[in-house]
Each structure stands twice: as structure tokens, then as C-alpha cells.
Amino acid sequence: MVQWLSFVKEASNTSMAIVKFFCVLHVTRTYLLDVSYATGPSMLPTLNIEGDALLIDRISPRFRKVIPGDVVIVCSPENPRKLVTKRLIAKEDDSVTFLVDPKNSDKCKTVVVPKGHVWVQGDNIYASRDSRDFGPVPYGLIYGKVFWRIWPVKHFGRL
């Protein structure tokens, strides 16, 4: 009977340690920082086409500390289950002039970013679906700000 109680107590302690670990992990990923993997040609030459593992600052967007020039992770307005990596170009009330179809014409268009929105674009304008295609993105869709590349090792460092 004593061995059984000892086993139950040990199992309970181990279970609580595992639950606490996952709670801390959840809070960290939701409110502090997260890791993301970005692939594809839209952010060339800043990010590799084969993919980069990135550290994401989840605090800055909550305090409106993202500025034009920052690389951000955004929930795609076209597919909310997908995260996309883009560069923040403009914030609300800024005007943006961009090429409508950079592959086929020199036609430009100017828009003013509405209140509560941001304008995001990929660094590779020839192979990126971004605000030029789907318009300004609501600020609330910013998932986080990229601040560090952790993979590949040869590009390890600040972004």
C-alpha cells in the first residue's frame, strides 16, 4: 500500500511539472517571443528562398512599437490560417506609391493607409503577394516583429 501511494504521488508531481512546462511555453509563445520558419522568394535577398528560422518579438506589436522598415510576421488577409513574412512599409495616414504591375508596366498608384492599418510588401517585388494585391492590412493581424535569424547558422544574427 505504501509503495502504491508513493507511485501515485510521484506520478502526480511529474504530471504537474509537465503541465506547468506547457503553460510557461504557451505564455511565452503567445505574449513574449516565438519561432517562425519563413520560406519562399518574396523576401529575397533579405531571407533565403530555402527558408530561415526566425525569432519573433510578440511584445512590440502590442505596444505599437513596429515602424516602417521592420520585418514583420502577419496573418494573411487572404488565408487567416497562414502567416506571411513581409516588410512594414507604412503605417496609418502615410501615403504609399507603388508599381501596380512591376513585371509588365511602369504604372504607379498612390494610396493613403487608412486608420488602424499598415502597408506590407515583400522585398522581392517581382515575386510577392502583399498589400499591392490585397490592400492595407489591419494592425491587429500583425503577429510579431522579426528580430533575429537563428537558422541557417551562417546567417545567424540580427535582422
Secondary structure, DSSP 8 states (H G I E B T S, - for coil): -HHHHHHHHHHHHHHHHHHHHHHHHHHIIIIIEEEEEE-SSTTTTTS-SS-EEEEEESSGGGGT---TT-EEEEE-SS-TT-EEEEEEEE-TT-EEEEES-TTT---EEEEE--TTEEEEE-S-TTS--SHHHH--EEGGGEEEEEEEEEESGGG-EE-
